[in-house]
Amino acid sequence: MQASAHATQTVGLTPRLSIIVATWNAARTLQRCLDSIRDQSFGDWEVLVSDGASTDATVELIRRNESMITWWRSEKDAGIYDAWNQALDHARGEYVCFLGADDAWISPDSLQRLFSAIGGGEFDLVTSRGLAFDTGRGKSFEFGEAWDYRRIGRRMVVCHPGMLHRRELFERYGKFDAGYRIAGDLEFLLRMPEDIRTLHINEASVRVEVAGVSRMNVLPRLREQRTALSRCKRYGPLRAYIAWIDKLWRYPIAKLFDISH
């Protein structure tokens, strides 16, 4: 199945922001995500939904919300990064951000705060904090720091959901490597140069459900991170291996004391 719809909000215009949502059997949370976009006081956005041939009610929900969706499709893909890449081909915004179907903007003024901070400036990456929550245990914590060229790789220092990427970055440095299943966002960020222009807003703008693939599959994530680091010129195989060992011994300690890892 392949389908598309165009929201009247941005037809013929270049929106400030393209919001890309990748879905697969996401009927439980997708409406919450879309509602948080619809409720934003900042309205200069478009939504693109890339669905991986869901078998639950996801496509029905997408159709129900077509009036706010600029483009969507539902067909088998090679994973989340392939889904993002397909949506990127249709994105028109000055900035692009990626929300999981289980993510949501934390308040109706989240986007307004981000773009007010940008003002007339020109930035390549705009970061903020995320509020991770575990509905099963009723726990939450904030995460995400300012971009740091020297630390990225050893840690995923930024909160990627909701992070604004200037769309030109994908034209200059390529799209996501669909060969990754979990760490493709990190691998993309490792391509960024040291002099990239960044802005950090030190407040939570997005709520992230802990059930996301990278947060639930820790050991496969660490293996993919090691691969990404080993292929990065400024790390290489030896430094990648050292970083991997460092994370391996920290993970069980973090799990034991129930802290973020």
N, C-alpha and C positions, 0 to 999 in steps of 0.2 A: 504494500500500500504506500502511496506517496500523495501528499496533499499539501496545499499551502493556502494561506489567507492573508489579506493585507488590512491592517488596522487603519482607519481613516486618520488617526492621530498624526502619522508621520509620512503619509503617502506623498511622494514628490519632494520631500525635504530630507536634509541630513540631520538626524537626531544627534544630540550630544552623547547619548549612551545606547549601546546595544547590549541587552541582557540575554545571555545564552543559557538555556536550561537543558541539560541532557537528562533523558528519562529512560527507565526500563522498569516496567511493573511498579510504577510509582503512584498508584491511585490513592494510597493512604495519606500521602503528604503533599502531592502536587497542588491541590487547591489552596492549601495554606501558603505555599510559595507564591502562587499567582496573585492571591489576595493581597499579600504584602507588597507586591509591585503595584497593583491597581490602587492601593490606598496611599501611595506616595504623593506628597504635596508637590514634589518636583515632577513635572510631566513630560520632559523632553527625552523620551526613551522609546525604544522599540524592543519587542520580545521575540526571540527565536527559540523554538523548541525542537530538539533533535531526539526523536524517540527510536529506540532499538527494537522495534517490532514487539511491543508489549502485548501480553496475552490477558492482562486484567482490564480494568476499566480506565486505564490511562488515556487511551485514544478518545474515549467518550468524553473524558474531562477536557481534553484539548479542544475537541469540537465545541463543547459547551462554552469555552472561553475564547473562541476564534475572534471575537470582536477586538480583543486586546493583543492578538498575536499577529505579527507581521509575516512570519514564515514558519512553517513547520513541515515535518515529514515523519513517517513511521515506516521503517524498514530495517532489516538486519544490518548491523554494523560491526566493526572490529573492536568495539569498546568505547569508553568515554572520550578518549582523545580523538578517535575517528569521528565520533558524533560532534564534538566541538569543531573539528576542522570542517565538516560539512556545513555547519551553521555559519562559520566564519566566511565561507564563500558568499554568503548572502547578507552579512552584517554591513551596515552603512554608517554606524556611529563614529564620532570622533574618538570615543573611548569604548572599550569592550570589557564586560565583566562576566564571570561565570558563577552561576548559582546551582547548587545541587537541588534536586527536587525536594529534598528534606531540609533545605535551608530557607531562611526568610529574613527580610529586612527587619531590624529590631524595632523600629518605630516609623510612623508615617513621614517623619522628617529626616530619615537617614540619608537619602540621596541629596536632599537640599543642603544638609550640613557638609557633605563631601564637596559638592560643586560650589558652595559658598566659599569653602576653604581654597579651592582652586582659583576662583576669581578669574582674573585675566591672565593668569600664569600658564605656562606651557610645561607640562610634565609628561614623562614617559610612563611612570608607574605611580599610582596613588594608593597608599595603603592605609588601613585602619585596623582596629582590633575586632576579634570575633568573640561571641559568647557561645561556648560549647556546652551543650546540655545532654544529659543522659536521662531520658524519661523513665527508664526502668529503675534506676537507683535514686532519682530525684536530685541529682547533683549537677552543678554547673561550674564553669571556670572560664575566665577570659584568657585569650591568647592572641599572639600576633604583635610583632615589634616593627620598628622602622626598617626599611631596606638597608642591608649591610653587605656590600660586595664581598668582603673578606670572610664573613660568617656563613653566607648562603652556601649550602652544600653540606657543611658539617652539621647544620641544622636548617630546617625549613623555617626560617625566622619570621616570615610574614604569614599573615592570614590570607590564603589565596581566595577563598570564596568571597565574592564582593570586591576584590581588588580591581582597580581600574587600570587597564592596559591601553595605552594609546594604540589605535588600530594599525598605525604605520609600523609598529614593531613587528607585526606578523608579515608585513610586506618586506621588511628589511632583513629579518633573521629567520624567516620561515615559520611554518605553523608547528603544531605539536607532533611529536614522533609517535605515531599510532602503534608502534611496536611495544610501547610500555603499557602496562595495565593499571599502574598505581602512581608511578613517580614521573609521569610525563610532564606535569606542571613544573616540577623541580628541574628537570632536564632543560625545559625551555628557558627558565630563569637563569640557568648556568651559562646560557649563551649571551647574556646581557653584558655590555662593556662596563668598565669601571666608572666611566663618566656619565652614566645614565642619569637623567633628571628625575628626581623622586620627591614626593611629598608624603608626610605621614600625619594622619589625624589620630591623636591618641585617645580614642574613645571607640566603644563597640558599635558597629553599624549593622552587623549581620548575626543572626542566630544560626548555629550549626549543630545539627543532630549528630550525636556521637556514632551513630550507626553507619556513617559513610565508609566506603570501601577502604580507603587508606588508613582509617582509624581502627578498623576491625581486623585487618590483615597485617599485623605489625611485622612479622618476620619476612613475608614476601615483599613488603614495602622496603625493609632494610636491604634486601638483596637487590631490588631494583635501584635503590639509591646508590648502592655500591657500583652498580653498572654505569649509572649516569655519571658518577664522579670519575670513574676510571676512564671514561671517554672524553672527559673535559680536560683540555690542555693544561689548565692551571692546577689541576689535581693529579691526574694520572693514576695508574694502577696501585702504586705503593701507598700514596696518601689516601686513596679510596679504601684500601684494605685497613689502614690504621683507623680511619674514621668509622668503618664498619665494626671493628673490634670494640672500639670505644662505646658505640651504641649498644652492642650486644650485652656488655656487662651492666650497662646502666638500665636496660629495659626490665630485667627481673626485679631490680631494686625498686624501680618506679611502680611496678605492678604490686609488689609486696606492700608498699606504703600508700597505694592508691593515689598516686600523683600523676600529673600529665607526663607523657613520654612521647 
